[in-house]
């Protein structure tokens, strides 16, 4: 396992030879460009599908819904799907950034503490043993599963005396055990396997406004908590002793971080299934732009992760028309090679 402490080399490429004011201006412009890219990919997500919709019809469906034709496609299918992609992308991007800051490990991701595995295990149990069939009800079970596993991992990791390494080891053990349970239940229950077939690969296809409404509160609260601990996470990058000397509450920050990751990952996993690479790759890429400052990493990750998720969703619709590839498959196919290239680059290896 890679656990790194800050070093002079960890300053990103934007850090060298620039004044703080100049650096912040560059970062702000980059964030503005990222927001522009997000708006563009949202428009593409609404326009492109099994049935292409002209831009004029997109505008009409958004603001002058007549209840027929393309207006129904836009209002009832494409808009909920795009909104859910925004929420899930934001949740996974922020959760990954928080995990990397919390464990001081640039290769960490939300599944490291068993959060995704806990959510998946709870959903599988609800389907197999409680007869839950409505995907919109998964969020409650996923949230409980993620919360319970996070608490267990925190206790196993040493509670108040926990360290990043111990938390990561406890999370890895929990993840292995829970995914073994998930696979066993699916193999023994064919009905559960059929219902989980598409959910387990990650998909936005079943999105509706009710799912968006149920997911949004958890993501919003989790995102607020994540953004509130940017400064403490910066201090913790220098080590626990240095952070305590600066007045940071180590245990409080870890608890808030785990609650934040639990809320966001539990809701995102329930809404569309486990999606890999997003929480791992996006924060890692963002460090090349922002350097190690969590005050910038978190906003960048919150914007660029939905860009990647929605872009992958659009690509999946185009490649397999009139059917579609699930977004979880596309993110794995796109994210794997890109991430390998990033890891092999000398400059990224220094972060």
FENMODA-V441469 format. One record per residue. N is the residue number from 1. D_FIRST is the distance of its C-alpha to the first C-alpha in whole Angstrom. Layout:
n=<N & N>
d_first=<D_FIRST & D_FIRST>
This chain:
n=<1 & 2 & 3 & 4 & 5 & 6 & 7 & 8 & 9 & 10 & 11 & 12 & 13 & 14 & 15 & 16 & 17 & 18 & 19 & 20 & 21 & 22 & 23 & 24 & 25 & 26 & 27 & 28 & 29 & 30 & 31 & 32 & 33 & 34 & 35 & 36 & 37 & 38 & 39 & 40 & 41 & 42 & 43 & 44 & 45 & 46 & 47 & 48 & 49 & 50 & 51 & 52 & 53 & 54 & 55 & 56 & 57 & 58 & 59 & 60 & 61 & 62 & 63 & 64 & 65 & 66 & 67 & 68 & 69 & 70 & 71 & 72 & 73 & 74 & 75 & 76 & 77 & 78 & 79 & 80 & 81 & 82 & 83 & 84 & 85 & 86 & 87 & 88 & 89 & 90 & 91 & 92 & 93 & 94 & 95 & 96 & 97 & 98 & 99 & 100 & 101 & 102 & 103 & 104 & 105 & 106 & 107 & 108 & 109 & 110 & 111 & 112 & 113 & 114 & 115 & 116 & 117 & 118 & 119 & 120 & 121 & 122 & 123 & 124 & 125 & 126 & 127 & 128 & 129 & 130 & 131 & 132 & 133 & 134 & 135 & 136 & 137 & 138 & 139 & 140 & 141 & 142 & 143 & 144 & 145 & 146 & 147 & 148 & 149 & 150 & 151 & 152 & 153 & 154 & 155 & 156 & 157 & 158 & 159 & 160 & 161 & 162 & 163 & 164 & 165 & 166 & 167 & 168 & 169 & 170 & 171 & 172 & 173 & 174 & 175 & 176 & 177 & 178 & 179 & 180 & 181 & 182 & 183 & 184 & 185 & 186 & 187 & 188 & 189 & 190 & 191 & 192 & 193 & 194 & 195 & 196 & 197 & 198 & 199 & 200 & 201 & 202 & 203 & 204 & 205 & 206 & 207 & 208 & 209 & 210 & 211 & 212 & 213 & 214 & 215 & 216 & 217 & 218 & 219 & 220 & 221 & 222 & 223 & 224 & 225 & 226 & 227 & 228 & 229 & 230 & 231 & 232 & 233 & 234 & 235 & 236 & 237 & 238 & 239 & 240 & 241 & 242 & 243 & 244 & 245 & 246 & 247 & 248 & 249 & 250 & 251 & 252 & 253 & 254 & 255 & 256 & 257 & 258 & 259 & 260 & 261 & 262 & 263 & 264 & 265 & 266 & 267 & 268 & 269 & 270 & 271 & 272 & 273 & 274 & 275 & 276 & 277 & 278 & 279 & 280 & 281 & 282 & 283 & 284 & 285 & 286 & 287 & 288 & 289 & 290 & 291 & 292 & 293 & 294 & 295 & 296 & 297 & 298 & 299 & 300 & 301 & 302 & 303 & 304 & 305 & 306 & 307 & 308 & 309 & 310 & 311 & 312 & 313 & 314 & 315 & 316 & 317 & 318 & 319 & 320 & 321 & 322 & 323 & 324 & 325 & 326 & 327 & 328 & 329 & 330 & 331 & 332 & 333 & 334 & 335 & 336 & 337 & 338 & 339 & 340 & 341 & 342 & 343 & 344 & 345 & 346 & 347 & 348 & 349 & 350 & 351>
d_first=<0 & 4 & 6 & 10 & 13 & 16 & 18 & 21 & 20 & 18 & 22 & 22 & 25 & 27 & 27 & 29 & 32 & 33 & 35 & 33 & 36 & 36 & 32 & 32 & 35 & 33 & 31 & 33 & 35 & 32 & 31 & 35 & 34 & 31 & 34 & 36 & 34 & 33 & 37 & 38 & 35 & 37 & 40 & 39 & 37 & 41 & 43 & 41 & 41 & 43 & 46 & 46 & 47 & 49 & 48 & 52 & 51 & 48 & 49 & 52 & 50 & 48 & 51 & 54 & 53 & 56 & 54 & 55 & 54 & 51 & 51 & 50 & 47 & 46 & 46 & 45 & 42 & 41 & 41 & 39 & 36 & 36 & 36 & 33 & 31 & 31 & 30 & 27 & 26 & 26 & 24 & 21 & 21 & 22 & 19 & 16 & 17 & 18 & 14 & 13 & 15 & 15 & 11 & 11 & 9 & 11 & 9 & 9 & 13 & 15 & 14 & 11 & 14 & 16 & 19 & 19 & 19 & 22 & 24 & 24 & 25 & 28 & 29 & 29 & 31 & 33 & 34 & 35 & 36 & 38 & 39 & 38 & 39 & 39 & 36 & 37 & 36 & 32 & 31 & 33 & 31 & 28 & 28 & 28 & 26 & 23 & 25 & 25 & 21 & 20 & 22 & 21 & 17 & 19 & 21 & 18 & 16 & 19 & 21 & 22 & 20 & 17 & 14 & 11 & 8 & 11 & 12 & 9 & 9 & 13 & 13 & 11 & 13 & 16 & 15 & 16 & 19 & 20 & 20 & 22 & 24 & 25 & 25 & 28 & 30 & 30 & 31 & 34 & 35 & 36 & 38 & 34 & 33 & 36 & 35 & 31 & 32 & 31 & 30 & 26 & 26 & 27 & 30 & 32 & 35 & 37 & 36 & 40 & 41 & 40 & 36 & 36 & 38 & 36 & 33 & 34 & 34 & 30 & 29 & 31 & 31 & 27 & 27 & 29 & 27 & 24 & 26 & 28 & 25 & 24 & 25 & 23 & 20 & 21 & 22 & 19 & 17 & 19 & 17 & 19 & 22 & 23 & 23 & 25 & 27 & 28 & 29 & 26 & 26 & 22 & 22 & 25 & 22 & 20 & 22 & 24 & 21 & 20 & 24 & 23 & 21 & 22 & 26 & 25 & 22 & 25 & 28 & 26 & 25 & 28 & 30 & 29 & 26 & 23 & 22 & 19 & 17 & 20 & 17 & 14 & 17 & 20 & 18 & 16 & 19 & 21 & 20 & 21 & 25 & 24 & 22 & 20 & 23 & 22 & 26 & 26 & 22 & 23 & 27 & 26 & 23 & 26 & 28 & 26 & 24 & 28 & 29 & 26 & 27 & 31 & 31 & 29 & 32 & 34 & 33 & 33 & 37 & 38 & 36 & 38 & 41 & 43 & 40 & 36 & 33 & 31 & 28 & 25 & 26 & 27 & 24 & 22 & 24 & 24 & 21 & 19 & 21 & 21 & 17 & 17 & 19 & 18 & 15 & 17 & 19 & 19 & 20 & 17 & 15 & 16 & 15>
